[in-house]
Amino acid sequence: MCELTIVRGGDSRAVSAEAGALVSDLLRQAVPAFALPCAGNHTCGKCRVQITGAVEPPDESERRLLGGDDLAAGIRLACSCRLAGDATVTLEAEGNSKIIAWNQTPPFEHTESGYGIAVDIGTTTVAMQLFDRASGAVLAERLAENAQRGFGADVISRIEACKTEGLDVLSGRINSQLERMAAECMQEAGVDHIEESVVTGNSTMLHLYEGLDPASLAVVPFDVQSFFGCMSRHTLAGAPVYLPRCIGAYVGADIVCAILASDMLSGGVQLLADIGTNGEMALAKDGKLLCCSTAAGPAFEGAGLSCGMPAAPGAVRAVWREGDQICFETVQDQPAKGVCGSGILDALAVMLETEAIDDSGFLEEDFAIGGSGVQIDQRDVRQIQLAKSAICAGLITLLEEEGVDAADVERFSIAGGFGSSMNFDSACAIGLFPAALRDKTGFIGNGALGGASMLLMNKSLREKSEHMAQQATELSLSASPAFMDYYVDCMSFMEF
């Protein structure tokens, strides 16, 4: 037996392990917040840790991802490094990522009394708010990284982890996290009892919360075990939990809640996009609702990029040009450590402007973001290229399906944390969404959480949302020839 001492901030703890144990396996058990963006497939190089002591030498993939300087400094990849004896691993104390709880909802009647909790389980983050249901006052909130992130950055990796690690493990991880967050909220607000909770999320997250096997969500014909729109078999803080209805396997309850919060069925031609690891979109026209989902991947949230990171302190969040100078701004004005989604959009727009890349995305040499020490390489450009093409092609296909031109859209609402600091000019410049939408675009915050709070405080809206989800039409982009054509076209970095 050996012992791994884990040092994080001012805390340390020792765990016992067999020789040959992967450091990532030990960290995933001892530090649930430790992230493995590529689920330990040795492709992203993001699980860097400082290790001293008896460990096995690095293999070829680890040497390639790290390089000689990092290895000489004692940096290793947790997913590749194995114990050979006693060792100490030091984790960098992370600042809190910028997780959005703020949301905008239309006026609605508060019909319920007592206290309640609204939760949005995102693939990357979890947001929770405790309400006085009669007044609508937020009494406490908790924002955190999803405790399942040690099993990969996207829903497919989580589904695969259910096969290797066990469904109970992933389900238990998120249930335990919500119980802890709820207890903290109640303690902060001085509340000892809640009446009810509403928990929303995409289809995969709700399957995992409920302990339903999500395997069928990953294979054609993408069957779901439940569309929800029902009471959970779980309780939260000892109170019943309502789960809003999903539209389909990849158009989940989160977008249904965001539709409710955006009030997009109030009339006219309205468009909504929740841009995250999944890009979920909805178009309302003449009282009809058409929805779709596209796999954007986690690049907009910093995962998969060489210097990518969440919008935590030190993340480059804005980039612009003043004359020949490349300027930048970081979250909380901390020294630059990497770049988050909004920063990479700005950087690419500047790269186009300065012709560091052409419209095909070709990058002759790594691009330095001013004096930040953060660089963007060709693979980063390609990751964003794939993600932005999926979003733009999805929006164009959705509009075309209903015979609507982008110029006919009266309001374009963007939900989700990525949109909170997005520069719409940069988004249009690189072709993230059609340029005709620029002046009609507004950010509604965490629409999923906003809609969940509405369902918490007015039960009659639940029937409305369930009917809305049942009547909505899901457009399958994977079966759409038009989407594939637009996907190829939208690869170009240009306005559409």
Secondary structure by P-SEA (a helix, b strand, c coil): cbbbbbbcccbbbbbbbcccccaaaaaaaaccccccccccccccccbbbbbccccccccaaaaaaccaaaaaacccccccccccccbbbbbccccccccccccccccccccccccbbbbbbcccbbbbbbccccccccccccccccccccccccaaaaaaaaaaccaaaaaaaaaaaaaaaaaaaaaaaccccccbbbbbbcaaaaaaaaccccccccccccccccccccccccccccbbbbbbbbccccccaaaaaaaaaaccccccbbbbbbccccbbbbbbcccccccccccccccccccccccccccccccccbbbbcccccccccccccccccccaaaaaaaaaaaaaacccccccccccccccccccccccaaaaaaaaaaaaaaaaaaaaaaaaaccccccccbbbbbccccccccaaaaaaacccccccccccccccaaaaaaaaaaaacccaaaaaaaaaaabbbbcccccaaaaaaaaaacccccc
